[in-house]
Amino acid sequence: MRKKLKKQLLISLCCFSLISLAVLLMPLAGERETLTQRGLNCAVGILFWSGLLSGILSWVFIHRKNRKYLSVHTDKGRRPAAVRFFSTRAAVLADSVLIVSLIGVIAGNISKQFHPAAEYIFLFLFVTALYLHFLTNSNLFHHIEQSTAKKNW
């Protein structure tokens, strides 16, 4: 069951990574109104929204499909992933990148002295780390990590 959950979580992660890819491709779309620029703008928008919808739908599907199993095998007193930080080993990395990239995005917007490429990189890291925050602090990921640790003992 653990391998199946891991595979489903990876699919959801890949869907959410499309959003980060769309953020990374935003500078290529540009602001000019040529036909190529319009096409790139459209492609970036489609990539963003398809990543968001497919990620949410896959996450909902995982939880609905495994609701009974997860209700038995997860802690009842755990806080929601949105307010839980540094709860697993992977979450420590994701949350650290989230905090550093948020500081970078805010500093870039306030100082206006960052190179545009640096601003997009910080934004890319922030978006990626934000979705990783929710995935790595979730009950599902916590259960997968606990079962892996028990198996290694």
C-alpha positions as CSV (number, residue, x, y, z in Angstrom):
1,M,0.0,0.0,0.0
2,R,2.9,2.3,0.8
3,K,4.3,2.0,-2.7
4,K,0.9,2.7,-4.3
5,L,0.5,5.8,-2.1
6,K,4.0,7.0,-2.9
7,K,3.3,6.6,-6.7
8,Q,0.1,8.6,-6.4
9,L,1.8,11.3,-4.4
10,L,4.5,11.5,-7.0
11,I,1.9,11.9,-9.8
12,S,0.3,14.8,-7.8
13,L,3.7,16.4,-7.3
14,C,4.4,16.2,-11.1
15,C,1.1,17.9,-11.8
16,F,1.8,20.7,-9.3
17,S,5.3,21.1,-10.8
18,L,3.7,22.3,-14.1
19,I,2.7,25.5,-12.2
20,S,6.4,26.1,-11.3
21,L,7.4,25.4,-14.9
22,A,4.8,28.0,-16.0
23,V,6.3,30.6,-13.6
24,L,9.8,29.8,-14.9
25,L,8.6,30.3,-18.6
26,M,6.9,33.6,-17.9
27,P,10.0,35.7,-19.0
28,L,9.9,33.9,-22.4
29,A,6.4,35.0,-23.0
30,G,7.3,38.7,-22.6
31,E,5.1,41.7,-23.0
32,R,5.2,42.4,-26.7
33,E,2.1,41.8,-28.8
34,T,3.6,39.7,-31.6
35,L,1.9,36.5,-32.7
36,T,4.6,34.4,-31.1
37,Q,4.4,36.3,-27.8
38,R,0.6,35.8,-27.7
39,G,1.1,32.1,-28.4
40,L,3.7,31.8,-25.6
41,N,1.4,33.7,-23.2
42,C,-1.4,31.3,-24.0
43,A,0.8,28.3,-23.5
44,V,2.1,29.5,-20.2
45,G,-1.5,30.2,-19.0
46,I,-2.6,26.7,-20.2
47,L,0.4,25.1,-18.5
48,F,-0.4,27.0,-15.2
49,W,-4.1,26.2,-15.1
50,S,-3.7,22.6,-16.3
51,G,-1.1,22.0,-13.6
52,L,-3.3,23.6,-10.9
53,L,-6.4,21.7,-11.9
54,S,-4.7,18.3,-12.4
55,G,-2.7,18.7,-9.1
56,I,-5.8,19.5,-7.1
57,L,-7.9,16.7,-8.8
58,S,-5.1,14.1,-8.3
59,W,-4.8,15.2,-4.6
60,V,-8.6,14.9,-4.0
61,F,-8.6,11.6,-5.8
62,I,-5.8,10.2,-3.6
63,H,-7.6,11.2,-0.4
64,R,-11.0,10.0,-1.5
65,K,-9.7,6.7,-2.7
66,N,-7.6,6.1,0.4
67,R,-9.9,7.8,3.0
68,K,-10.6,4.7,5.1
69,Y,-7.0,3.5,5.1
70,L,-5.7,7.0,6.0
71,S,-8.2,7.5,8.8
72,V,-7.1,4.3,10.5
73,H,-3.3,4.8,9.9
74,T,-2.8,8.5,10.6
75,D,-2.8,10.5,13.8
76,K,-6.0,12.2,14.7
77,G,-4.6,15.2,16.5
78,R,-2.4,16.5,13.7
79,R,-2.8,20.1,12.6
80,P,-3.6,20.9,8.9
81,A,-0.7,21.1,6.6
82,A,-1.1,24.8,6.0
83,V,-0.2,25.6,9.6
84,R,2.3,22.8,10.2
85,F,6.0,23.5,9.5
86,F,9.1,21.2,9.7
87,S,7.1,18.1,10.5
88,T,9.0,15.6,8.4
89,R,12.6,15.5,7.0
90,A,11.5,16.5,3.6
91,A,9.4,19.3,5.0
92,V,12.4,20.8,6.7
93,L,14.0,21.3,3.3
94,A,10.8,22.5,1.6
95,D,9.9,24.9,4.4
96,S,13.5,26.3,4.6
97,V,13.4,27.0,0.8
98,L,9.9,28.5,1.2
99,I,11.1,30.9,3.9
100,V,14.3,31.9,2.1
101,S,12.6,32.4,-1.3
102,L,9.8,34.4,0.3
103,I,12.4,36.7,1.8
104,G,14.0,36.9,-1.7
105,V,10.7,37.8,-3.4
106,I,9.8,40.4,-0.8
107,A,13.4,41.9,-0.9
108,G,13.3,42.0,-4.7
109,N,10.0,43.8,-4.8
110,I,11.0,46.3,-2.1
111,S,14.5,47.2,-3.3
112,K,13.8,47.0,-7.1
113,Q,17.5,46.4,-7.6
114,F,17.4,42.6,-8.2
115,H,18.0,41.4,-11.7
116,P,14.8,40.3,-13.4
117,A,16.1,36.8,-13.7
118,A,16.8,36.6,-10.0
119,E,13.2,37.8,-9.3
120,Y,11.8,35.0,-11.5
121,I,14.1,32.4,-9.9
122,F,13.0,33.5,-6.4
123,L,9.4,33.3,-7.6
124,F,9.9,29.9,-9.1
125,L,11.5,28.6,-5.9
126,F,8.7,30.1,-3.8
127,V,5.9,28.6,-5.8
128,T,7.7,25.2,-5.9
129,A,8.4,25.3,-2.2
130,L,4.8,26.3,-1.4
131,Y,3.4,23.3,-3.1
132,L,6.1,21.1,-1.6
133,H,5.2,22.5,1.8
134,F,1.6,21.3,1.5
135,L,2.6,17.9,0.2
136,T,5.4,17.2,2.6
137,N,3.5,18.3,5.7
138,S,0.3,16.4,4.8
139,N,-1.0,13.4,6.7
140,L,-0.4,11.2,3.6
141,F,3.3,12.1,3.4
142,H,3.7,11.7,7.1
143,H,2.2,8.2,6.9
144,I,4.4,7.2,4.0
145,E,7.5,8.5,5.9
146,Q,6.5,6.7,9.1
147,S,5.9,3.4,7.3
148,T,9.2,3.7,5.6
149,A,11.0,4.3,8.9
150,K,9.3,1.3,10.5
151,K,10.2,-0.8,7.6
152,N,13.9,0.2,7.9
153,W,14.0,-0.8,11.6
